[in-house]
Structure formats: C-alpha cells, structure tokens
Amino acid sequence: MQENNRNHIVMIEQKKSVTVSGVESVLGFSETKIFLALLDGGRLSVFGTELKIVGFSKTEGKFSAEGCVAGVSYGAKSLASKLFK
C-alpha cells in the first residue's frame, strides 16, 4: 500500500522527537544531522543535538528519532555535497 502513496508527514513533538512517514531510506546520520530520502524523490534533513534514530521501517516507510530537534529542511543536494562542504 505504501508504494502507491508518495505523500509524507513530518511531526515534531515538543522539540524532543521527530516522526516522518513516506521515507525510502536513511542516507546518513550523526548526532547533529540526519539525512533522509523520501518516496517522492525528495530529500529531508533533520537538524539538532544528541539525535539518535529509534525506529526505521523500509517496508512501512516510517522513521523516528529522538533528541533536541532544532528543525527540518527540504532539499535535493546530495549527501556527499553536504558532508564535504
């Protein structure tokens, strides 16, 4: 069912956790940044401190992380261009 639905939802709860649906894969992560590929072909970056991934299901397209969430950003830049800036 998820393959036909390319929409996604981003929910940040009290700056302590983030949940995202419509995620294809985790491209990279650290304690301050998490890079996600979305099913619609876009990219989503999560920024903060002490971030840790607490759940990811490729089959359901669901992702969750905890920590101090500062924000999210959409973009099409590759992971390599962000890492080697």
Summary of the structure (lengths in Angstrom):
residues: 85
radius of gyration: 12.1
end to end distance: 37.9
largest distance: 37.9
contacts: 239
relative contact order: 0.25
helix: 9%
strand: 60%
